[in-house]
Amino acid sequence: MLDYALLDALAAVVRHGSFDRAAGELNVTPSAVSQRVKLLEERVGSVLVKRGQPCVATTSGALLCRHTERVRLLEAELTGRLPALPGTLVEPWPALRIAVNDDSVGTWFIDAVAQFCVEREMLLDLVIDDQDHTAQRIRDGSVQGAVTTQAEPVQGCRSTRLGRMRYLAVCSPEFLARHFAGGVTRESLRRTPCVDFNPKDQLQKRFMRRITRADLDPPLHWIPHVAGFLRACVTGLGWGMCPERMIASHLASGELVEIAPGKHIDVDLYWQSWRLSIGWLDDFGAVLRKRATEFLD
């Protein structure tokens, strides 16, 4: 029989990437969390967490984390169906932990799921990561679903296409005149500052490769904040790839212009969640897929 006090400690470490932060969630000391994880590792005969910054689950640890999260959702579903049970099995408002990219959160994702969460009294626990990396979060058991660019289902999961986000290479009119007066070429892109969200952000590199068929290393502004990224483009710090939906008004007003009209980057997004049928998670996925068609191509 699995000891769920030990499993909860493991899941908390993987969710937060830290024994200290896991201890804060569980209201125990970091030493107690470490002892619980170590005891669980001894019982299953396998290392479950790779210690580091952050701590990540091993393959065996990910399997146990996914199991733990599924049990939590099943208990939440049971409590919702049997409100008269004495005591409570879980928090009265169960939480869905979802990995999603920042651009989706800033443009369409919240609008797509807000009504469902209000009506079903669900809490959102969003883990923000690059869309090319969110699938890893469901793979390691730290989330229950993910908006990702990975079409192939993670083992034990289902994958459904949500739609396509279009990104445009934009900057201020003054920036365009100053840096690209002679055209958008390999040389002008190589020496002109651009804006990257973080080291995982490959959209600017993909655009430059498409234009020049070369891997370029221009001067970079690192701005890991979706609104700050947009302001950097508007104020002339650099050029960057922005979601078309986010910048429509800025293009219409002339605050932003495309540096290469017609040379956009399209990103296909998929919803991945556990194949195991769990009422709330299945319903959430169905609503997300339906509403996504209103916002994505």
C-alpha positions as CSV (number, residue, x, y, z in Angstrom):
1,M,0.0,0.0,0.0
2,L,1.3,3.4,-1.0
3,D,1.8,6.0,1.8
4,Y,0.2,9.2,0.6
5,A,1.9,11.4,3.1
6,L,5.2,10.4,1.4
7,L,3.7,10.7,-2.0
8,D,2.4,14.2,-1.2
9,A,5.9,15.2,-0.2
10,L,7.3,14.0,-3.5
11,A,4.7,15.7,-5.5
12,A,5.2,19.0,-3.7
13,V,8.9,18.9,-4.3
14,V,8.4,18.3,-8.0
15,R,5.6,20.9,-8.3
16,H,7.8,23.6,-6.7
17,G,11.2,22.4,-7.7
18,S,12.5,22.8,-4.2
19,F,12.4,21.1,-0.8
20,D,12.1,24.4,1.0
21,R,9.1,25.6,-1.0
22,A,7.5,22.1,-0.7
23,A,8.0,22.4,3.1
24,G,6.1,25.7,3.0
25,E,3.2,24.2,1.2
26,L,3.0,21.2,3.5
27,N,3.7,23.3,6.7
28,V,6.6,21.1,7.8
29,T,10.3,21.6,7.9
30,P,12.5,21.0,4.8
31,S,14.2,18.2,6.8
32,A,10.9,16.5,7.2
33,V,10.2,16.7,3.5
34,S,13.6,15.3,2.7
35,Q,13.1,12.4,5.1
36,R,9.7,11.6,3.6
37,V,11.1,11.6,0.1
38,K,14.1,9.5,1.1
39,L,11.9,7.0,2.9
40,L,9.7,6.7,-0.2
41,E,12.8,6.1,-2.4
42,E,13.9,3.4,0.0
43,R,10.5,1.7,-0.2
44,V,10.3,1.7,-4.0
45,G,14.0,1.0,-4.4
46,S,14.6,3.9,-6.8
47,V,15.8,7.5,-6.9
48,L,12.7,9.6,-7.4
49,V,14.0,13.2,-7.4
50,K,17.1,14.6,-9.1
51,R,18.3,17.1,-6.5
52,G,19.3,20.5,-8.0
53,Q,18.0,23.9,-8.9
54,P,15.3,23.1,-9.6
55,C,14.7,19.6,-8.3
56,V,13.1,17.4,-11.0
57,A,11.5,14.0,-11.0
58,T,13.2,10.9,-12.4
59,T,11.2,8.6,-14.6
60,S,10.0,6.6,-11.6
61,G,9.3,9.8,-9.7
62,A,7.2,11.2,-12.5
63,L,5.0,8.0,-12.5
64,L,4.3,8.4,-8.8
65,C,3.6,12.1,-9.2
66,R,1.1,11.5,-11.9
67,H,-0.6,8.9,-9.8
68,T,-0.7,11.3,-6.8
69,E,-2.2,14.1,-8.9
70,R,-4.8,11.7,-10.4
71,V,-5.9,10.6,-6.9
72,R,-6.2,14.2,-5.8
73,L,-8.5,15.0,-8.7
74,L,-10.6,11.8,-8.2
75,E,-11.1,12.7,-4.6
76,A,-12.1,16.2,-5.6
77,E,-14.6,14.8,-8.0
78,L,-16.0,12.5,-5.4
79,T,-16.3,15.3,-2.9
80,G,-18.2,17.4,-5.4
81,R,-20.7,14.6,-6.1
82,L,-21.2,13.8,-2.4
83,P,-21.3,17.2,-0.6
84,A,-23.0,15.7,2.4
85,L,-20.0,13.6,3.3
86,P,-18.9,14.3,6.9
87,G,-15.6,16.2,6.8
88,T,-13.8,16.9,3.5
89,L,-11.4,14.8,1.5
90,V,-9.8,17.8,-0.2
91,E,-10.1,21.6,-0.5
92,P,-13.7,22.7,-1.2
93,W,-12.5,24.4,-4.4
94,P,-10.3,21.8,-6.2
95,A,-7.4,23.1,-8.3
96,L,-6.4,22.3,-11.8
97,R,-2.7,22.7,-12.4
98,I,-2.1,23.5,-16.0
99,A,1.1,24.3,-17.9
100,V,0.6,27.0,-20.5
101,N,2.7,29.6,-22.3
102,D,2.6,33.3,-21.3
103,D,1.4,34.5,-24.7
104,S,-1.7,32.3,-24.5
105,V,-2.5,33.5,-20.9
106,G,-2.1,37.1,-22.1
107,T,-4.4,36.7,-25.2
108,W,-7.0,33.9,-25.1
109,F,-6.6,31.2,-22.5
110,I,-8.3,33.0,-19.6
111,D,-11.2,34.1,-21.7
112,A,-11.6,30.5,-22.9
113,V,-11.8,28.8,-19.5
114,A,-13.0,31.5,-17.1
115,Q,-16.8,30.7,-17.3
116,F,-16.1,27.0,-16.8
117,C,-14.0,27.6,-13.7
118,V,-16.6,30.0,-12.2
119,E,-19.5,27.6,-12.8
120,R,-17.7,24.5,-11.6
121,E,-15.9,26.3,-8.7
122,M,-12.5,25.2,-10.0
123,L,-9.3,27.0,-9.1
124,L,-6.6,27.5,-11.7
125,D,-3.0,26.9,-10.8
126,L,-1.1,27.9,-13.9
127,V,2.6,27.0,-14.5
128,I,4.0,29.4,-17.1
129,D,6.6,28.0,-19.5
130,D,7.5,28.2,-23.2
131,Q,5.1,26.4,-25.4
132,D,7.9,24.2,-26.7
133,H,8.6,23.0,-23.1
134,T,5.2,22.8,-21.4
135,A,4.8,19.1,-22.4
136,Q,7.7,18.3,-20.1
137,R,5.7,19.5,-17.2
138,I,3.0,16.9,-17.8
139,R,5.7,14.3,-18.5
140,D,7.3,14.8,-15.1
141,G,3.9,14.7,-13.3
142,S,3.9,18.2,-12.0
143,V,0.8,19.3,-13.9
144,Q,-2.5,17.7,-14.9
145,G,-2.7,19.2,-18.4
146,A,-0.6,21.3,-20.8
147,V,-1.0,23.7,-23.7
148,T,1.9,22.7,-25.9
149,T,3.4,22.7,-29.4
150,Q,4.0,18.9,-29.1
151,A,1.4,17.1,-31.2
152,E,2.6,13.6,-30.2
153,P,0.9,12.5,-27.0
154,V,3.0,12.2,-23.9
155,Q,2.9,8.6,-22.6
156,G,-0.4,8.0,-20.9
157,C,-1.9,11.2,-22.3
158,R,-4.3,12.4,-25.0
159,S,-3.4,15.2,-27.5
160,T,-5.9,17.4,-29.3
161,R,-5.2,20.3,-31.6
162,L,-6.5,23.6,-30.3
163,G,-5.6,25.9,-33.1
164,R,-2.8,28.2,-34.4
165,M,-1.3,31.4,-33.0
166,R,0.2,33.7,-35.5
167,Y,3.3,35.8,-34.6
168,L,4.4,38.9,-36.4
169,A,7.9,40.5,-36.4
170,V,7.2,44.1,-35.2
171,C,8.9,47.2,-34.0
172,S,8.2,50.9,-33.7
173,P,8.2,53.0,-37.0
174,E,11.2,54.9,-35.8
175,F,13.1,51.7,-35.1
176,L,12.3,50.4,-38.5
177,A,13.6,53.6,-40.2
178,R,16.7,53.6,-38.1
179,H,17.8,50.0,-38.4
180,F,16.1,48.6,-41.5
181,A,16.1,51.5,-44.0
182,G,18.1,49.4,-46.4
183,G,15.8,46.4,-45.9
184,V,15.6,43.3,-43.7
185,T,18.8,41.5,-44.6
186,R,21.2,39.1,-42.9
187,E,23.5,42.0,-42.1
188,S,20.8,44.3,-40.7
189,L,19.3,41.5,-38.6
190,R,22.8,40.5,-37.3
191,R,23.5,44.0,-35.9
192,T,20.0,45.1,-34.8
193,P,18.8,44.6,-31.2
194,C,15.9,42.2,-30.8
195,V,13.8,41.2,-27.8
196,D,13.8,37.6,-26.4
197,F,11.4,36.4,-23.7
198,N,13.9,34.0,-22.2
199,P,16.6,31.5,-23.4
200,K,13.8,29.0,-24.3
201,D,12.2,31.5,-26.7
202,Q,13.1,30.5,-30.3
203,L,10.7,32.6,-32.2
204,Q,13.1,35.4,-33.1
205,K,15.7,32.8,-34.2
206,R,13.1,31.0,-36.3
207,F,12.2,34.2,-38.0
208,M,15.8,35.2,-38.8
209,R,16.5,31.7,-40.1
210,R,13.5,32.0,-42.3
211,I,14.5,35.3,-43.7
212,T,18.2,34.7,-44.1
213,R,18.7,30.9,-43.9
214,A,21.4,31.5,-41.3
215,D,21.7,31.3,-37.6
216,L,22.3,34.8,-36.3
217,D,23.3,36.2,-32.9
218,P,22.1,39.8,-32.7
219,P,22.2,42.0,-29.6
220,L,19.5,40.8,-27.2
221,H,17.2,42.3,-24.7
222,W,16.0,39.6,-22.2
223,I,12.5,40.6,-21.0
224,P,10.6,37.6,-19.5
225,H,7.3,39.5,-19.1
226,V,4.7,39.5,-21.8
227,A,3.6,43.1,-21.3
228,G,7.2,44.3,-20.9
229,F,8.1,42.5,-24.1
230,L,5.4,44.3,-26.0
231,R,6.4,47.7,-24.4
232,A,10.0,47.1,-25.4
233,C,8.9,46.8,-29.1
234,V,6.6,49.8,-28.8
235,T,9.2,52.0,-27.2
236,G,11.9,51.2,-29.7
237,L,14.2,49.0,-27.6
238,G,14.2,46.3,-30.3
239,W,12.1,44.2,-32.6
240,G,10.3,41.0,-31.5
241,M,7.8,38.3,-32.4
242,C,4.4,39.2,-30.9
243,P,1.0,37.4,-31.1
244,E,-1.1,39.0,-33.9
245,R,-4.2,39.1,-31.5
246,M,-2.2,41.0,-28.9
247,I,-0.9,43.7,-31.2
248,A,-3.9,44.3,-33.5
249,S,-4.7,47.7,-32.0
250,H,-1.0,48.7,-32.0
251,L,-0.7,48.0,-35.7
252,A,-4.0,49.8,-36.4
253,S,-2.8,52.9,-34.5
254,G,0.7,52.9,-36.1
255,E,2.5,52.3,-32.8
256,L,3.9,49.1,-34.3
257,V,4.8,48.1,-37.8
258,E,5.9,44.8,-39.3
259,I,9.5,44.6,-40.3
260,A,8.8,42.1,-43.0
261,P,5.1,42.0,-44.0
262,G,3.8,38.5,-44.9
263,K,6.7,36.8,-43.2
264,H,4.9,35.6,-40.1
265,I,5.5,32.5,-37.9
266,D,2.6,30.2,-37.1
267,V,2.6,28.1,-34.0
268,D,0.2,25.2,-33.7
269,L,-1.0,24.5,-30.1
270,Y,-2.3,21.3,-28.6
271,W,-4.0,20.3,-25.4
272,Q,-2.5,17.3,-23.6
273,S,-4.1,15.7,-20.6
274,W,-4.2,12.3,-18.9
275,R,-5.9,9.5,-20.8
276,L,-7.5,8.4,-17.6
277,S,-11.1,9.6,-17.5
278,I,-11.6,12.2,-14.7
279,G,-14.8,14.2,-14.8
280,W,-13.5,17.7,-14.1
281,L,-10.4,17.3,-16.2
282,D,-12.3,15.8,-19.1
283,D,-14.9,18.6,-18.9
284,F,-12.2,21.3,-18.7
285,G,-10.5,19.9,-21.8
286,A,-13.8,19.8,-23.8
287,V,-14.6,23.4,-23.0
288,L,-11.0,24.5,-23.7
289,R,-11.1,22.8,-27.1
290,K,-14.5,24.3,-28.0
291,R,-13.7,27.8,-26.9
292,A,-10.2,27.8,-28.4
293,T,-11.8,27.7,-31.9
294,E,-13.2,31.2,-31.1
295,F,-9.7,32.7,-30.5
296,L,-7.3,30.6,-32.6
297,D,-7.1,29.9,-36.3
